[in-house]
Amino acid sequence: MHIAGASACASKGASPHPNLVSIWRHFLELPVERALAIAGDPRRVRWVTAAASGYLTLDEASAEALAQCRIRREIQRMRAECVLYAVGEEIVWRGR
């Protein structure tokens, strides 16, 4: 299991938000069963991310990424909910 995160991405047709390119590159280096969660909007000043990988399923990776994102969100005292940004190799975030 690997968990990564950051404060402050190529996918099936979608490009990462410009403010997430470095996080996306790191995320793509993780084992395939991976997920990336985000709280906030990378177009704004405050946002956090968390990634998880090395799980047996994408659902497990997604649940762990969301759990780690919630921890980071609370530390930053953010109101924005954590949502999935990417699962596997696909960007699923609808905030684009």
CNS distance restraints for C-alpha pairs under 8 A (distance, minus, plus):
assign (resid   1 and name CA) (resid  52 and name CA) 7.05 0.50 0.50
assign (resid   1 and name CA) (resid  53 and name CA) 5.65 0.50 0.50
assign (resid   1 and name CA) (resid  54 and name CA) 4.47 0.50 0.50
assign (resid   1 and name CA) (resid  55 and name CA) 6.16 0.50 0.50
assign (resid   2 and name CA) (resid  30 and name CA) 7.87 0.50 0.50
assign (resid   2 and name CA) (resid  51 and name CA) 7.89 0.50 0.50
assign (resid   2 and name CA) (resid  52 and name CA) 5.52 0.50 0.50
assign (resid   2 and name CA) (resid  53 and name CA) 5.16 0.50 0.50
assign (resid   2 and name CA) (resid  54 and name CA) 6.12 0.50 0.50
assign (resid   3 and name CA) (resid  50 and name CA) 7.05 0.50 0.50
assign (resid   3 and name CA) (resid  51 and name CA) 5.43 0.50 0.50
assign (resid   3 and name CA) (resid  52 and name CA) 4.44 0.50 0.50
assign (resid   3 and name CA) (resid  53 and name CA) 6.60 0.50 0.50
assign (resid   3 and name CA) (resid  65 and name CA) 7.52 0.50 0.50
assign (resid   3 and name CA) (resid  68 and name CA) 7.98 0.50 0.50
assign (resid   4 and name CA) (resid  50 and name CA) 5.56 0.50 0.50
assign (resid   4 and name CA) (resid  51 and name CA) 4.87 0.50 0.50
assign (resid   4 and name CA) (resid  52 and name CA) 6.43 0.50 0.50
assign (resid   5 and name CA) (resid  48 and name CA) 7.45 0.50 0.50
assign (resid   5 and name CA) (resid  49 and name CA) 5.23 0.50 0.50
assign (resid   5 and name CA) (resid  50 and name CA) 4.01 0.50 0.50
assign (resid   5 and name CA) (resid  51 and name CA) 5.84 0.50 0.50
assign (resid   5 and name CA) (resid  69 and name CA) 7.87 0.50 0.50
assign (resid   6 and name CA) (resid  23 and name CA) 7.50 0.50 0.50
assign (resid   6 and name CA) (resid  48 and name CA) 5.86 0.50 0.50
assign (resid   6 and name CA) (resid  49 and name CA) 5.29 0.50 0.50
assign (resid   6 and name CA) (resid  50 and name CA) 6.58 0.50 0.50
assign (resid   7 and name CA) (resid  46 and name CA) 7.65 0.50 0.50
assign (resid   7 and name CA) (resid  47 and name CA) 6.02 0.50 0.50
assign (resid   7 and name CA) (resid  48 and name CA) 4.34 0.50 0.50
assign (resid   7 and name CA) (resid  49 and name CA) 6.30 0.50 0.50
assign (resid   8 and name CA) (resid  42 and name CA) 7.52 0.50 0.50
assign (resid   8 and name CA) (resid  45 and name CA) 6.69 0.50 0.50
assign (resid   8 and name CA) (resid  46 and name CA) 5.68 0.50 0.50
assign (resid   8 and name CA) (resid  47 and name CA) 5.26 0.50 0.50
assign (resid   8 and name CA) (resid  48 and name CA) 5.99 0.50 0.50
assign (resid   9 and name CA) (resid  15 and name CA) 6.06 0.50 0.50
assign (resid   9 and name CA) (resid  16 and name CA) 3.79 0.50 0.50
assign (resid   9 and name CA) (resid  17 and name CA) 6.67 0.50 0.50
assign (resid   9 and name CA) (resid  18 and name CA) 7.66 0.50 0.50
assign (resid   9 and name CA) (resid  20 and name CA) 5.86 0.50 0.50
assign (resid   9 and name CA) (resid  21 and name CA) 4.31 0.50 0.50
assign (resid   9 and name CA) (resid  22 and name CA) 6.90 0.50 0.50
assign (resid   9 and name CA) (resid  23 and name CA) 6.67 0.50 0.50
assign (resid   9 and name CA) (resid  24 and name CA) 3.53 0.50 0.50
assign (resid   9 and name CA) (resid  25 and name CA) 5.78 0.50 0.50
assign (resid   9 and name CA) (resid  27 and name CA) 7.97 0.50 0.50
assign (resid  10 and name CA) (resid  14 and name CA) 6.94 0.50 0.50
assign (resid  10 and name CA) (resid  15 and name CA) 5.88 0.50 0.50
assign (resid  10 and name CA) (resid  16 and name CA) 7.38 0.50 0.50
assign (resid  10 and name CA) (resid  89 and name CA) 7.71 0.50 0.50
assign (resid  11 and name CA) (resid  15 and name CA) 6.26 0.50 0.50
assign (resid  11 and name CA) (resid  16 and name CA) 7.90 0.50 0.50
assign (resid  11 and name CA) (resid  89 and name CA) 5.48 0.50 0.50
assign (resid  11 and name CA) (resid  90 and name CA) 4.95 0.50 0.50
assign (resid  11 and name CA) (resid  91 and name CA) 6.11 0.50 0.50
assign (resid  12 and name CA) (resid  89 and name CA) 7.11 0.50 0.50
assign (resid  12 and name CA) (resid  90 and name CA) 5.62 0.50 0.50
assign (resid  12 and name CA) (resid  91 and name CA) 7.51 0.50 0.50
assign (resid  14 and name CA) (resid  90 and name CA) 7.62 0.50 0.50
assign (resid  14 and name CA) (resid  91 and name CA) 6.34 0.50 0.50
assign (resid  15 and name CA) (resid  91 and name CA) 7.71 0.50 0.50
assign (resid  16 and name CA) (resid  20 and name CA) 6.21 0.50 0.50
assign (resid  16 and name CA) (resid  21 and name CA) 6.03 0.50 0.50
assign (resid  16 and name CA) (resid  24 and name CA) 6.88 0.50 0.50
assign (resid  16 and name CA) (resid  91 and name CA) 7.32 0.50 0.50
assign (resid  17 and name CA) (resid  21 and name CA) 6.63 0.50 0.50
assign (resid  17 and name CA) (resid  42 and name CA) 7.30 0.50 0.50
assign (resid  17 and name CA) (resid  96 and name CA) 7.17 0.50 0.50
assign (resid  19 and name CA) (resid  42 and name CA) 5.98 0.50 0.50
assign (resid  19 and name CA) (resid  43 and name CA) 7.38 0.50 0.50
assign (resid  20 and name CA) (resid  24 and name CA) 5.90 0.50 0.50
assign (resid  20 and name CA) (resid  42 and name CA) 7.18 0.50 0.50
assign (resid  21 and name CA) (resid  25 and name CA) 6.21 0.50 0.50
assign (resid  22 and name CA) (resid  26 and name CA) 6.42 0.50 0.50
assign (resid  23 and name CA) (resid  27 and name CA) 6.05 0.50 0.50
assign (resid  24 and name CA) (resid  28 and name CA) 6.18 0.50 0.50
assign (resid  25 and name CA) (resid  29 and name CA) 6.72 0.50 0.50
assign (resid  26 and name CA) (resid  30 and name CA) 7.01 0.50 0.50
assign (resid  27 and name CA) (resid  34 and name CA) 7.96 0.50 0.50
assign (resid  27 and name CA) (resid  36 and name CA) 7.46 0.50 0.50
assign (resid  27 and name CA) (resid  51 and name CA) 7.03 0.50 0.50
assign (resid  28 and name CA) (resid  32 and name CA) 7.98 0.50 0.50
assign (resid  28 and name CA) (resid  89 and name CA) 7.28 0.50 0.50
assign (resid  30 and name CA) (resid  34 and name CA) 6.92 0.50 0.50
assign (resid  30 and name CA) (resid  53 and name CA) 6.30 0.50 0.50
assign (resid  30 and name CA) (resid  54 and name CA) 7.82 0.50 0.50
assign (resid  31 and name CA) (resid  53 and name CA) 5.84 0.50 0.50
assign (resid  31 and name CA) (resid  54 and name CA) 5.68 0.50 0.50
assign (resid  32 and name CA) (resid  53 and name CA) 7.10 0.50 0.50
assign (resid  32 and name CA) (resid  54 and name CA) 7.37 0.50 0.50
assign (resid  32 and name CA) (resid  88 and name CA) 5.89 0.50 0.50
assign (resid  32 and name CA) (resid  89 and name CA) 7.63 0.50 0.50
assign (resid  33 and name CA) (resid  53 and name CA) 5.49 0.50 0.50
assign (resid  33 and name CA) (resid  54 and name CA) 5.75 0.50 0.50
assign (resid  33 and name CA) (resid  55 and name CA) 5.82 0.50 0.50
assign (resid  33 and name CA) (resid  56 and name CA) 6.76 0.50 0.50
assign (resid  33 and name CA) (resid  57 and name CA) 5.98 0.50 0.50
assign (resid  33 and name CA) (resid  58 and name CA) 5.23 0.50 0.50
assign (resid  33 and name CA) (resid  61 and name CA) 6.50 0.50 0.50
assign (resid  33 and name CA) (resid  88 and name CA) 5.85 0.50 0.50
assign (resid  34 and name CA) (resid  51 and name CA) 7.14 0.50 0.50
assign (resid  34 and name CA) (resid  52 and name CA) 5.54 0.50 0.50
assign (resid  34 and name CA) (resid  53 and name CA) 4.05 0.50 0.50
assign (resid  34 and name CA) (resid  54 and name CA) 6.71 0.50 0.50
assign (resid  34 and name CA) (resid  55 and name CA) 7.34 0.50 0.50
assign (resid  34 and name CA) (resid  58 and name CA) 6.17 0.50 0.50
assign (resid  34 and name CA) (resid  61 and name CA) 5.35 0.50 0.50
assign (resid  34 and name CA) (resid  62 and name CA) 7.13 0.50 0.50
assign (resid  34 and name CA) (resid  87 and name CA) 6.08 0.50 0.50
assign (resid  34 and name CA) (resid  88 and name CA) 5.16 0.50 0.50
assign (resid  35 and name CA) (resid  51 and name CA) 5.60 0.50 0.50
assign (resid  35 and name CA) (resid  52 and name CA) 5.55 0.50 0.50
assign (resid  35 and name CA) (resid  53 and name CA) 6.54 0.50 0.50
assign (resid  35 and name CA) (resid  58 and name CA) 6.95 0.50 0.50
assign (resid  35 and name CA) (resid  61 and name CA) 5.43 0.50 0.50
assign (resid  35 and name CA) (resid  62 and name CA) 4.98 0.50 0.50
assign (resid  35 and name CA) (resid  65 and name CA) 6.04 0.50 0.50
assign (resid  35 and name CA) (resid  84 and name CA) 7.26 0.50 0.50
assign (resid  35 and name CA) (resid  85 and name CA) 7.65 0.50 0.50
assign (resid  35 and name CA) (resid  86 and name CA) 5.57 0.50 0.50
assign (resid  35 and name CA) (resid  87 and name CA) 4.39 0.50 0.50
assign (resid  35 and name CA) (resid  88 and name CA) 6.01 0.50 0.50
assign (resid  36 and name CA) (resid  49 and name CA) 6.95 0.50 0.50
assign (resid  36 and name CA) (resid  50 and name CA) 5.74 0.50 0.50
assign (resid  36 and name CA) (resid  51 and name CA) 4.28 0.50 0.50
assign (resid  36 and name CA) (resid  52 and name CA) 6.65 0.50 0.50
assign (resid  36 and name CA) (resid  62 and name CA) 7.15 0.50 0.50
assign (resid  36 and name CA) (resid  65 and name CA) 5.82 0.50 0.50
assign (resid  36 and name CA) (resid  66 and name CA) 7.84 0.50 0.50
assign (resid  36 and name CA) (resid  84 and name CA) 5.93 0.50 0.50
assign (resid  36 and name CA) (resid  85 and name CA) 5.38 0.50 0.50
assign (resid  36 and name CA) (resid  86 and name CA) 5.04 0.50 0.50
assign (resid  36 and name CA) (resid  87 and name CA) 6.46 0.50 0.50
assign (resid  37 and name CA) (resid  49 and name CA) 5.50 0.50 0.50
assign (resid  37 and name CA) (resid  50 and name CA) 5.35 0.50 0.50
assign (resid  37 and name CA) (resid  51 and name CA) 6.29 0.50 0.50
assign (resid  37 and name CA) (resid  62 and name CA) 7.64 0.50 0.50
assign (resid  37 and name CA) (resid  65 and name CA) 5.55 0.50 0.50
assign (resid  37 and name CA) (resid  66 and name CA) 5.59 0.50 0.50
assign (resid  37 and name CA) (resid  69 and name CA) 6.20 0.50 0.50
assign (resid  37 and name CA) (resid  82 and name CA) 6.29 0.50 0.50
assign (resid  37 and name CA) (resid  83 and name CA) 5.43 0.50 0.50
assign (resid  37 and name CA) (resid  84 and name CA) 4.19 0.50 0.50
assign (resid  37 and name CA) (resid  85 and name CA) 4.99 0.50 0.50
assign (resid  37 and name CA) (resid  86 and name CA) 6.93 0.50 0.50
assign (resid  38 and name CA) (resid  47 and name CA) 7.08 0.50 0.50
assign (resid  38 and name CA) (resid  48 and name CA) 5.71 0.50 0.50
assign (resid  38 and name CA) (resid  49 and name CA) 4.39 0.50 0.50
assign (resid  38 and name CA) (resid  50 and name CA) 6.66 0.50 0.50
assign (resid  38 and name CA) (resid  66 and name CA) 7.96 0.50 0.50
assign (resid  38 and name CA) (resid  69 and name CA) 6.55 0.50 0.50
assign (resid  38 and name CA) (resid  82 and name CA) 5.32 0.50 0.50
assign (resid  38 and name CA) (resid  83 and name CA) 5.54 0.50 0.50
assign (resid  38 and name CA) (resid  84 and name CA) 6.21 0.50 0.50
assign (resid  38 and name CA) (resid  85 and name CA) 5.94 0.50 0.50
assign (resid  39 and name CA) (resid  47 and name CA) 5.53 0.50 0.50
assign (resid  39 and name CA) (resid  48 and name CA) 5.42 0.50 0.50
assign (resid  39 and name CA) (resid  49 and name CA) 6.49 0.50 0.50
assign (resid  39 and name CA) (resid  69 and name CA) 6.92 0.50 0.50
assign (resid  39 and name CA) (resid  70 and name CA) 7.89 0.50 0.50
assign (resid  39 and name CA) (resid  73 and name CA) 6.61 0.50 0.50
assign (resid  39 and name CA) (resid  78 and name CA) 7.95 0.50 0.50
assign (resid  39 and name CA) (resid  80 and name CA) 5.51 0.50 0.50
assign (resid  39 and name CA) (resid  81 and name CA) 5.46 0.50 0.50
assign (resid  39 and name CA) (resid  82 and name CA) 4.27 0.50 0.50
assign (resid  39 and name CA) (resid  83 and name CA) 6.37 0.50 0.50
assign (resid  40 and name CA) (resid  44 and name CA) 7.59 0.50 0.50
assign (resid  40 and name CA) (resid  46 and name CA) 6.52 0.50 0.50
assign (resid  40 and name CA) (resid  47 and name CA) 4.50 0.50 0.50
assign (resid  40 and name CA) (resid  48 and name CA) 6.81 0.50 0.50
assign (resid  40 and name CA) (resid  78 and name CA) 7.81 0.50 0.50
assign (resid  40 and name CA) (resid  80 and name CA) 5.19 0.50 0.50
assign (resid  40 and name CA) (resid  81 and name CA) 7.14 0.50 0.50
assign (resid  40 and name CA) (resid  82 and name CA) 7.48 0.50 0.50
assign (resid  41 and name CA) (resid  46 and name CA) 7.32 0.50 0.50
assign (resid  41 and name CA) (resid  47 and name CA) 5.89 0.50 0.50
assign (resid  41 and name CA) (resid  95 and name CA) 7.48 0.50 0.50
assign (resid  42 and name CA) (resid  46 and name CA) 7.42 0.50 0.50
assign (resid  42 and name CA) (resid  47 and name CA) 6.11 0.50 0.50
assign (resid  47 and name CA) (resid  73 and name CA) 7.98 0.50 0.50
assign (resid  48 and name CA) (resid  69 and name CA) 6.93 0.50 0.50
assign (resid  48 and name CA) (resid  72 and name CA) 6.66 0.50 0.50
assign (resid  48 and name CA) (resid  73 and name CA) 6.52 0.50 0.50
assign (resid  49 and name CA) (resid  69 and name CA) 5.82 0.50 0.50
assign (resid  49 and name CA) (resid  72 and name CA) 7.77 0.50 0.50
assign (resid  50 and name CA) (resid  65 and name CA) 5.40 0.50 0.50
assign (resid  50 and name CA) (resid  66 and name CA) 7.24 0.50 0.50
assign (resid  50 and name CA) (resid  68 and name CA) 5.84 0.50 0.50
assign (resid  50 and name CA) (resid  69 and name CA) 4.97 0.50 0.50
assign (resid  50 and name CA) (resid  72 and name CA) 7.92 0.50 0.50
assign (resid  51 and name CA) (resid  64 and name CA) 7.94 0.50 0.50
assign (resid  51 and name CA) (resid  65 and name CA) 4.96 0.50 0.50
assign (resid  51 and name CA) (resid  68 and name CA) 7.78 0.50 0.50
assign (resid  52 and name CA) (resid  61 and name CA) 5.36 0.50 0.50
assign (resid  52 and name CA) (resid  62 and name CA) 7.20 0.50 0.50
assign (resid  52 and name CA) (resid  64 and name CA) 6.04 0.50 0.50
assign (resid  52 and name CA) (resid  65 and name CA) 4.96 0.50 0.50
assign (resid  53 and name CA) (resid  61 and name CA) 5.61 0.50 0.50
assign (resid  54 and name CA) (resid  61 and name CA) 7.41 0.50 0.50
assign (resid  55 and name CA) (resid  60 and name CA) 6.08 0.50 0.50
assign (resid  55 and name CA) (resid  61 and name CA) 5.62 0.50 0.50
assign (resid  56 and name CA) (resid  60 and name CA) 7.01 0.50 0.50
assign (resid  56 and name CA) (resid  61 and name CA) 7.97 0.50 0.50
assign (resid  57 and name CA) (resid  61 and name CA) 6.50 0.50 0.50
assign (resid  58 and name CA) (resid  62 and name CA) 5.94 0.50 0.50
assign (resid  58 and name CA) (resid  87 and name CA) 6.83 0.50 0.50
assign (resid  58 and name CA) (resid  88 and name CA) 6.85 0.50 0.50
assign (resid  59 and name CA) (resid  63 and name CA) 6.15 0.50 0.50
assign (resid  60 and name CA) (resid  64 and name CA) 6.29 0.50 0.50
assign (resid  61 and name CA) (resid  65 and name CA) 6.11 0.50 0.50
assign (resid  62 and name CA) (resid  66 and name CA) 6.17 0.50 0.50
assign (resid  62 and name CA) (resid  84 and name CA) 7.19 0.50 0.50
assign (resid  62 and name CA) (resid  87 and name CA) 6.96 0.50 0.50
assign (resid  63 and name CA) (resid  67 and name CA) 6.15 0.50 0.50
assign (resid  64 and name CA) (resid  68 and name CA) 6.12 0.50 0.50
assign (resid  65 and name CA) (resid  69 and name CA) 6.03 0.50 0.50
assign (resid  65 and name CA) (resid  84 and name CA) 7.94 0.50 0.50
assign (resid  66 and name CA) (resid  70 and name CA) 6.16 0.50 0.50
assign (resid  66 and name CA) (resid  82 and name CA) 6.18 0.50 0.50
assign (resid  66 and name CA) (resid  83 and name CA) 6.82 0.50 0.50
assign (resid  66 and name CA) (resid  84 and name CA) 7.03 0.50 0.50
assign (resid  67 and name CA) (resid  71 and name CA) 6.55 0.50 0.50
assign (resid  68 and name CA) (resid  72 and name CA) 6.42 0.50 0.50
assign (resid  69 and name CA) (resid  73 and name CA) 5.96 0.50 0.50
assign (resid  69 and name CA) (resid  82 and name CA) 6.13 0.50 0.50
assign (resid  70 and name CA) (resid  74 and name CA) 6.13 0.50 0.50
assign (resid  70 and name CA) (resid  81 and name CA) 7.65 0.50 0.50
assign (resid  70 and name CA) (resid  82 and name CA) 6.17 0.50 0.50
assign (resid  71 and name CA) (resid  75 and name CA) 6.30 0.50 0.50
assign (resid  72 and name CA) (resid  76 and name CA) 6.28 0.50 0.50
assign (resid  73 and name CA) (resid  77 and name CA) 6.02 0.50 0.50
assign (resid  73 and name CA) (resid  78 and name CA) 5.35 0.50 0.50
assign (resid  73 and name CA) (resid  79 and name CA) 7.69 0.50 0.50
assign (resid  73 and name CA) (resid  80 and name CA) 7.74 0.50 0.50
assign (resid  73 and name CA) (resid  81 and name CA) 7.97 0.50 0.50
assign (resid  73 and name CA) (resid  82 and name CA) 7.66 0.50 0.50
assign (resid  74 and name CA) (resid  78 and name CA) 6.13 0.50 0.50
assign (resid  83 and name CA) (resid  93 and name CA) 7.51 0.50 0.50
assign (resid  84 and name CA) (resid  92 and name CA) 6.76 0.50 0.50
assign (resid  84 and name CA) (resid  93 and name CA) 6.17 0.50 0.50
assign (resid  85 and name CA) (resid  91 and name CA) 5.81 0.50 0.50
assign (resid  85 and name CA) (resid  92 and name CA) 5.46 0.50 0.50
assign (resid  85 and name CA) (resid  93 and name CA) 4.39 0.50 0.50
assign (resid  86 and name CA) (resid  90 and name CA) 5.44 0.50 0.50
assign (resid  86 and name CA) (resid  91 and name CA) 4.16 0.50 0.50
assign (resid  86 and name CA) (resid  92 and name CA) 5.15 0.50 0.50
assign (resid  86 and name CA) (resid  93 and name CA) 6.60 0.50 0.50
assign (resid  87 and name CA) (resid  91 and name CA) 6.59 0.50 0.50
assign (resid  87 and name CA) (resid  92 and name CA) 6.88 0.50 0.50
